Each structure stands twice: as C-alpha cells, then as structure tokens.
Amino acid sequence: MKYIAYCRKSTDEKDKQVLSIEAQIEDLKEFAKREHLEIVDFITEAKTAKTPGREQFELLLGKIEKGEAQGIVSWHPDRLARNSIDGGKIIYLLDTGKLLDLKFPSFWFENTPQGKFMLNIAFGQSKYYVDNLSENVKRGNRQKLRRGEWPSKAPYGYINNQQTRKIDIDPKTSKIIKKAFELFSEGGRSYTDISLFLSKMGLRKANSKPLHVNQISRTFKNRFYIGILKYAGEYYKATHKTFISKELFERVQRHVERIEKPRNKGHNFPFTGVARCGECGSAITAEQHTKKYKNGSSQTFVYYRCTKKLKICFQKYLPQGEFETQLRKIVRDCALHKDYRQIFEDWAEKELEKEKLNSEENLKTLEGELIQLDEKLNRLLDAYLDQVIEPNVYKTKKNELFEEKLRIQEEISKIKNDGLSWLEPMREIIDSSITCYKTARAKNNYDELKFISKTVGSNYYLLDRRLSPVLKTEFKILAAMGDAARRTPSKSAISLFVSPLVPYTD
C-alpha cells in the first residue's frame, strides 16, 4: 500500500508543543521505516486548519481520489483537520474505500466502524480545542478589562511590560505624544502635520514611513489616554497611569470634530438596522422631514418606515421618539437590580462546592463501571479464545461493551473538562441585565441603547407601529418576572432567574 505524508504547522499556532514541519517530516520518516510503510510523496503546508480552503490539503485529497496512494501518514489527526468540513472529507473517503488507511505516530487508528468513530472524536476534539481556545482568550480579555487592564498592544506613549504583564508609560514616547496633543489642540494643524511632526521625532510605522492620518485620528480619539478602555463597544475604567489631562483631551476632541465634520448632507439615524418590517420582511429605513410654518419657523421630524422593496406593504411610519421609547421599554423589561450581582456570586460559590462533591462521586461511580466493563471484556475474550462462544456472538457482545465503555469515557471526560460550563455565560447575563437598567434610564445614549438591544434579543420587527423582538431565553425569563427583577432582591430570589436555565438547589 502506498502512503502520502502530510505535514502542517500554522503560522499562528498557539500550541507551542506542536512540532515544526521539518521535525514532523523526520518523525514520519522514522515512523515509516519502523512500520515498513511506502511513502510516495510528502505534502507540507503552513496554514491554519481552523477553516476550510487549504490548497495543499485539497491536493492531498485529490491524489487519494485519483488512486495515486491509498493511505495517509500524518503526525496527529489535528494536523489534517480542525474543522468539521475537512474532517468529514477524510471520513467520507474512508467510507467510499478510496482511502484505505491512516497512520499516526501519536494516535492509533484502525479502518473499522469503531476506528472511524474514534477518528471522528479526534477531529471533534481538535475543533473543540480551537473553539475553546478562542473562548478562553475572550474570557481572559474580559477578566482583564474588569480589572481595568488593556488586553492588547499598548498605544503610542505606552509600553507593554513583559515582566509585570501590565502597561506602563514610556518615558520617551509619552512626551512626544503629549506634545502632539498640545500642538493639535491649538488648532491650525492637520493630521498630516501631526504625522510629519511624529515622524521627525522618530515615531513612524514599521516600514519607517510616517503614520497614516487614520492612525493619527484614532490616537487623538483614544480614551485610553484619559483612563477609559473601550472594548467591543463597552467602556471600562482603567487602572494604568495617564499623562494626558482630561482638559487637553477635550480640547483635542473639539478640533477633531471640526476636522471630521461630514461635508455631505446625509443623515446618521441612530436606529437604522435594528428592525425589519413585520409584514413584508423588508428593512426599516429612516427619513427626515422639515415642516415649515406660516410664521417662518420650522420643525424637523424623523420617521422610521418600511422600505417596501420586497413586495406590496401597507405598514405606516413610526416617529423616532416612539421608536426610541419602545426600544427603551424592551431593554428595561430585561433589566435586573444591581444587588443581584453579589447575590449571584455568593450563590455560585456554593454551587461550585456542590458541583465539586457531585463530580467526585460521579467520577468514582463511572470509574468503577469502567473497571467492571474491562473485566467483562477480558472474560469475553477468554471465552472466545477457549472457543466457548461463537465468533459472531463474540463480536456482537464485544461491540456492545466497547460502545458502553466509550460512552462512560466520554462522560468522565465531560465531567473533568466542563465543570460548571454555564457559570461564566450566566455571569455575563447578570452583568448585561444590570447594564440594561442603566442604559434604559440614560438619555441621548443611542449607540449604547442600540448595542444592548442586540444583546438581549434579535430579529426585531416593526408591525402596526409596534416594535417587537425575539428575546433570548434568559432575557425572556427576566421580562416575564416584571418589576420583581428590578426590585431589591432577597437572597432566595436568585432561584427565580437561575432555575429555568440551570439546576438550582437550596
């Protein structure tokens, strides 16, 4: 049988333990020599497998389909696929018989239903690793932001301290940036002028060219310089030291507004893109009308209406004031009293302790069942070797026991890895629902209102001048609780919110 070796390492590989392509090639050569495998070709690729579309991987599959080889050798299944589509292609080639064998130095595979099942699990674990890594990064970033720490590269004037893992003021560049703020606040200077000034002072792009005007604009508008972090549309109070005063920052903002003031007559309507028409499904657009009176005065009105582009529609317009009022009520209905945050944390701490005890008991039970299954498999094998039972009976019973063993192993793995997997999402729900109350009560905060409205629900539609959303399950529960969710809670009240989503015990 002929084999093709496939070696891959992504340039953005997070797992530092993954061998380089050169090391994988040497490993596979030694493995092939030891297992007496004929490798007819080596295919290498430096690209992530998180998404489909790898050219060399498709070349590998093409060679298999043409019959140039019947097997694949790779260092580990995750080198072949980290997404469900590519993993499915490998399984399908095995099912159709065009791919007869897979060999891995670090993973056992046999071309049987059980073997393909285990391979599918390996591909699934690879995908889970990628998905979980992304979630862990996001979770870590959120935790840093709660502590007031910026989770990314420091802006100009600051440096990332590798020892403390915090952001410090750069003694040299901070003075240059402060001078740039002062020059710009005086007026009479453009972004290009500031870019040339910074270039003269040694602050340039990596290719030694002056900073782009967009970089200058972002720098002047970055609230990081006055101790405010903006991440994913949300603000956090920072803990790093600042060298730009709020007064200087505000003077710069006034000049930024003058420079970047739109020169066209277009309008920026705050709630476009929120809803669709409930009758015909078309987008909801906004338009502005000015009514002039005989006394020479005038009044401007903004309306939201269906674009009527999909089919005939009889829906009427809705004034912006009513649209805003209804949207604020939807957000307010999903609000939770601020005291729930500490109550939830106290409750979660007790649940973690209970979960730990339950997990230990469940693990002990499952591990005992595994031991019993291994004993049954050994007895079954002894009976087969002693010719006490027929081969077909042996295979049937062995498969049943093996599948039961896999099920128990998966349960054990789930208990060890998952834990209270709902805890962090629940904490985010609590935080978002508390934010709902503040956002709904504030004034002229259209961006925040629009953002939080998409957090609590989706598929907003406007029908008969009524705005309605499809609320997410957790916020639907809060809305059903009514004012009880917004009143000062008792310690037992947390169960009203948590019980429908996770098991709750007193």
N, C-alpha and C positions, 0 to 999 in steps of 0.2 A: 504494500500500500504506500502511496506517495502522500507526502505532507507538505503544506506550506506554513512557514513560520511567520507569525505576525507579532511585531513589537511596537508598543506605543507608550509615549510619555507626554502628557500635556505640558505646555509651557507655563500654564497657571496651576499646575498640580499642587494641591495643598498638602498632600501626604508626602512628607519628606522621605518616608521609608521606601517609596516606590523606586525600583532600580532604574538607572538610566537606560537608554536604548542600547548602548554598547554593552552594558552589563547584562541586559536581557538576552542579547544575541549570544554572548558567551555561555550564559546559563543554559540556553536552549541547545546549543551545540553539544555541550557536555551531556545534557539530558538525552538528546537523540542518540549519541554514541552509546550511552549506558543502556538505553531501551531498544537499540538496534532499529531506529526509525530512519527512513529515507526522506530527507528534506530537500525538495527540488527548488525551493525559492524562499528568500527572506523578504518580507514586505515590512517597511518601517514607516511610522507616522508620528509627527509631533503636533498633535491636535487633540483638543478635548473631546471626550465621548459623551458629554452631558446631553448633546443634541445630535440628531441625525445629520448626515451630509458629509461624512469623511470620505475623501476621494480614494485614498489607498484602501480603506476598509471595503468600499464598493468594488474596487479592483480585485480584492481577495475573494469576495463572494462571486464575482464574475468568473474567475478562474475555476472555482469549485463547480459552478453550474456548467461550465464547458467541459468538465471532466479532466482538467489538467492535473488535478490532485483530488484525493478522496478524504483527506484529513487535514486538520489544522492543529498546529502546535503554538501555544502561547504561554506566557509566564503565569497568568491567572485569568479567570473569566472576566474580571473587571477591565482587563486590557482590551477585550473585544467589545464590550457594551456596558454603558452606564445609563442607557435609556431603554424604554420598553420596545421601541420600534426595531432597533438593531438587534436586541436580544431575541425578539420574535423571529427575525430573519434567520438567525442561526438555528433556532428550534425548528423552523419550517423546513430548512434544508435537511435536517436530521429526519424529520417526518417523511419527506419525499424520497429519502435514500440517496440523494446526491452528495450529502456529507455523511460519511460512514463513521468517523471517529474524531474525537477531540482529545488532545493530550496537554496536561499542565504539570509542571514540576511541583507546584504548590497546591494542587487541587485534584481530587480523584473524580474521574468520570467514566461511566460505562453506558454504552448506547442501548439502554433499556428504558421502559417507561419510568422506572424509579430513578434511573440516571438522568433522564431528561427533566424529571420533576425537580431533582436536586440542582441541576444546572439552572433551571428557571428560578429557583430560590436564590442561587448565587447572583444571577443577573438582577433580581429584585433587590437583594441586599446592596448591590453596587449602586442602583438607582436611589435606594433609601439613604445610602451614605452621602450622595451628592445633595439630595433634598434636605437631609438633616443638617449637613454642613452649612447650607445656606441659612436655615432657620437658626442654627446656633450662632452664626455671625450676626444675624439680625437681633437675636435675643441679647447677645453681648453688647451690641451697639446701644440697644435701648437701656440696658443697665448702666452703661457709661453715661448716657445722656441724663438719666435720673440722678446720677452723682454729679452732674454738671461738667462732665469731661467730653471733649470733642473726639469722636471715634475715627477720625480720618486725618489726612495730612494737614499740618498747620498752615494757616495763611501767611502771606508775606509779613515779616516783622516778628514772627514766632518760629520756634523750632520744636520738633518732636524729641523729647528727652528719652533716649532708649533705655536708660538706667531706671528712671522713675516711671516710665511709660506715661508721662504727662506732658503738657505743652507749656514751654517756658518762653519768656520774652527774649528775643535775640538782641543782645546789647548793641549790635552794629546796625542791622537792617531796620530795627524798630525806629531808630532815629530818622532814617531815610523815609520810611513810610509816614511818620508823623509830619515831617516837613512837606511831603506831597499833599497830605490832607490840608495843611495850613495854606499852601500855595493855591490849591484848588478852591478853598473856602473864600479866598479874597476876590474871586471872580476874574473874568478876562482870560482864563486859560481853558483850553480844550483838553479832552482825553489824550489827544496826540501829544500836546505839550507836556503833559504829565508823564507819558510813556517815554518821551525823549529825555526828560529830567531823570527818571529812574534808570534809564539805560546809561546815562552819563555817570550815575552814581554806582553802577555795577549791578543793578537788578534787571536781568534780562531773562528771556526764555532759554531753554536748554540748548537750543541751536545758536545762542548768542545774539539773536535778533531782539529788537525792542518788544515789550509786551504788547499784545493786541489791545485795541481800545475796549473790547468786551471784557478783557481781564481787568482793565482799569476800572470799568464801570462796576463789575462785581466786587472789586476790592472796596470801593467807596461806599457801596450799599451793604456791605457785610456787617451785620450787627455783632459779629464775633468780637469786633474791636471795642464794643461797649459792654461786653459781658453777657450777651444773649446768643444762644445757639438756636439755629433754625434747621430742623431736620425733618424731612418728609412732611413739610407744611406745618409743623408744630414747633412751638417755641419752648426753650428750656433755659433756666437760669444757670449761667456758667460759673465755675469756681476759679478759672485762671485769672491772672493779673492783667490789667489793661493799661495801655499807655495813651489812649485817645479819650479825651473827655467827652461827655455827652453833649456839651455845648458846641464843641468843634464838630462833632459828628452831625448834629442837627444843621449847622451852617452848611456843611458839605451837601446834605440831603436837599436843601433848598436850591442849591446850584445844580445838583443832579437833575432835579425836576425841571428846571428851566431848560437844560440842555436836551433832555429826553422827552420833552413835551411833544405829544403827537402833532404832526403837521397836517394830517388829513382830517376830514370831517366825520370820520367813523365814530361809532359809539361802543363803549365797553359795558355791555349789560351784564349785571352780576350773576343772574340765574340761568343764562342760556346753557344748554347741555345737561340740565338737571332732569328734565322730564320729557316724555313723549305723549302724543295725543292718545287718549283712551278710546277714541272712536275708530280712527283710521291707522294709528301707529306711526304717523309722520312725526318729524322733530318739532319741538316747540321753539319758536323763534321770538324775538322781541323787536319792537319798533317804537320810535319816539314821535310824538305829535305835539305841535305847539298850537295852542288856541289863543287867538288874538281877540281882544275886546274893543268895543267902540271907544272907550276912554283912553286907548293907546297902550294899555297894559297887556300882558300876555302870560300864559301859564303852560308849562310843559308837562306832558303825561307820558308814561312809559307803560306799554301793554305787552303781555305775553299771549301768543296765539299759535294755532296750528299752521304749519307751512302749507298743508293741503296738497302735498306733492304726490302722494301715493294714490289717492282716489278722492271722490267727492266726499266732503266732510262738512257738517253743519255746526261744529263747535264754535262758541263765541270766545272773545278775548277775555283776559283776566288782568286787571290793573296790577302793577308791580307791588303796590302796597299790600294788596290782598294776597298775592303770591308769597310775599315775604312773611306775612302774618301766619299763613297756613304752614309754611315750612318751619317757622319757629315753634309752632304748636306741636308739629310732628317730632321735632328734636326734643322739645321739653317733655313730651309724653314718654320719651325713652330715658329720662334723667333719673339719677339716683342721688340720694342725700350723701354729702361728703363724709359723714361719720361711718358709712358702710366700709370705707377703705380699711380702717383699723380693725373693725369687727371681722372683716373677711380675713385679714392677716392672722388674727388670733385663732379664728376657726380653722384656717388652712394649716396652721402649725399643729393643731390637734389631729387633723385628718392625716397629715404626713406620718405622725406617730402610729396611728391606727393602721395606715396602709403598710407601714414597715412590718408591724406584727403580723398582719394578714398575709403579706408576701412571704415572710419566713415560714409560716405554717403551710401555705400553698406549695412553696418550693419543696418543703420536706415531704409532703404527700406525693407530689409529682415525681420527685427523685426516687421515692420508694416504689412507685409504679414502674419507673424505668428499670429498676433492678429486677422486678418481677418479670417484666417483658423479656429482658435479656436471658433470664433463667428459662423462660418458656421457649425462646428461640434456640437455646442450647439443647434443651430436651427434645425439641422438634428435630434438630439436626442429628442428634444421636439416634432417634427413632428412624430417621431416613437412612442414615449410614448402616444401621442394623437391619435395614430392609423390612422394618415393621409396618411402615406406611408406604403407599404408592407415590411415585414422583409427582403426579398431578395434584394429589392431596397435599403433599409437602409444599409445593409451590403456592397453592391457593392459601393455605394456612400461614405460610411464611409472609406472603404479601400482606395479609390482613394484619399480622403482628407488626410488620415493618411500617405500614401506614399509621398504625396506632402509635408506634414509637416516634415517628416523625411529628405527629400531632402533639404529643406530650413535649417533645423537644422544642417545638415552636412556642408552646405555652410557657415553658421555662424561660426561653429567650425573651419573650414578650414581657414577662414579669420583671426580669432583670434589667431590660433596656428601657421599657416605657415608664414604669412607675406611675406617678400622677401626671400623665401627659396632658391632662386638661387644666392643670393648675396655672401655668403661665398664660394660656389663652383666656382663662377666667379672670386673671388679674388684669389683663388688658381690657376686658369688657368692663370691669369695675371702673378702671381709670377713664375709659371713654364715656361711660354713662354719667360719671361725675362731671366730666367736661361738658356734657350736653346741657346741664343746668346753667353753667356759667355762660355758655355760648348763646343759649336761647334768650337769656336776660340782657345780654350786652346790646349795644347799639352800633350801627354802621360798621359791623364786622362781617361783611358779606362773604369774604373769602373763607373765614373760619366757619361760618354757617353752612356754606356750600360743601366744605370739606367734611364736616361732621355729619351732614345729612347723608353723604355717601357711605359713611362708616356704619350708620345704623340701618340703612336699607338700600335697596336697589330697585331698578325698574319702576321709577316714579312715573305716573301717568296723570294727565290732566283731563278730566271728564266732567262736563256740566259745571265748569268753573270750580271744581273741587280737585285738590291735589292729593293723590294717594300713593303710598309706597308699598313695596313688598318688604316688610321689615324682616331682618334676620331673626332667627328663633329667639336668641337671648333678649333682644330688644323688644320683641313682641310680648315676651313674658313681662318685661318691665312696664310696657304700655298697658297691659291688662291689669297690673297692680294699681294703676291710677295714682292718686295723691299719696297712697301709702308708701310708695317708693321714694317720695320726695320729703317725707316727714322724718324727724329724728328717729332712728330705728332703735329697737331693743336688740339685745344680743341674739335672741331666738329668731328675729325677723330675717336673718340671713338665709334661713331654710326656705323661705317663700320664693327667693330668687334662685338659689342654687339647686334645690331639689329637682326641678324639672330637667336639669341639664346633667347632673352627676349624682351618684348615690350619696345620700345625706343621712347621717345618723346622729342622734343627740348624744 
